[in-house]
Amino acid sequence: MSERILCIDDDANILQAYQRAFRKRFHIELALGGEEALEAVVKDGPYAVVVSDMRMPGINGVELLRQVRQLAPDTVRMMLTGNADQQTALEAVNEGHIFRFMTKPCPPDVFAKALDAGIAQYRLIKAERDLLSKTFIASIKVLTDLLSAVSPLAFGKASRVRQLVRQLCAELGLKDWQVEVAAMLSQIGCVSIPEQILAKAYEGKELTAAERRTFDAYPLAGGQLIAGVPRLEEVAEIITCQQQHYDGGGIPGDGRSGGDIPVGSRVLKVALDFDTLVSAGYSNETALAEINDRPGRYDPSVVGALGKVLAITHAQVIRRVKITALVDGLTLANDIKTTNGTLLCAMGQEVTRAMRARLKNYLVNLGIQSPIKVFVPVEMADQFAEQGPALAGSGADNSRGGNR
């Protein structure tokens, strides 16, 4: 078997006996006492199964298995003890969440069956976790692909905002994956909003009262769509509150303010409004000044992070490229439309494999307006020199490219 088992005891002779008895059947490693065991779990883990004695100097078996559970939650934990009183068993189950409780002396066949069962349980846990992870990732991809197909305008905004949110989170030291996923899905509630209303809203233009009611409903609609997806409950809340003001106003206006608003929502609010201002023609500096001139709307720490992100943005140039020359990771510098004017991909959207395949199909069947313009980091500019001359300078000085 490839799965490893860690046996822990304060008696070296007992440990060596385990290894001799089962060396042809199991991959057993040894730890003399609790401290050595924890070091092994941290440095050499994860183990499929950990088997611990109960009474050892320093850390006893119950405390050891409790810590192992925190360090390696998928590891199957077992206890082997010569003190089989009821209290010991209760503590082992409640604190260590053990899979098997065995008493000394334990017959070799009983011990082997327990190890087999533990390895089978570990494989089951890993298989379920892998399945959930793949299903989760696939669900997000389906949602973003649908948004891209149904509303390229909304998907383009989500793509731009996601890049800025990633930078803001890095600056703020936030490592919650939920925030970036919320940025990716932030515009999912816009799927039912007419494109002409979205275009006006995204460019900061005046909306009629009816248009404003339609647009203002998208955060709640998006949150409701996401809430039913397992593991996305927190993402749904972030999306629902993405237009809530720091002082408690805005949408949904449920009375929460300051730190009671999810931090992801506070980050998204800054990123979304910054993108709208830049899309309306503001320079980065002017957009930041406008945000600073809206008291009560934003978390000051997020606004401060935005200022730092803009200051460290790398310079970019714009290149004309052929559709066949697009590569993943570049950012579109203009909208891509068919020859009859249908929007396929919005400016600011990141080039992906799915996008390239879609564009090639449209190019063959319907034709695409040219040129295609992309933002390229200055250090990569020479790689695209043969496609056409540079059309702009620094992303920090020139509109919408270098910051997201």
Helices and strands as residue ranges (DSSP letters): E 4-9, H 12-22, E 27-32, H 34-44, E 49-53, H 61-71, E 76-81, H 86-96, E 100-103, H 108-150, H 152-172, H 177-184, G 188-190, H 195-202, H 209-216, H 218-227, H 233-240, G 258-260, H 263-279, H 284-292, H 300-312, E 316-321, G 323-325, E 331-332, E 336-337, E 343-345, H 353-365, E 372-377, G 378-387
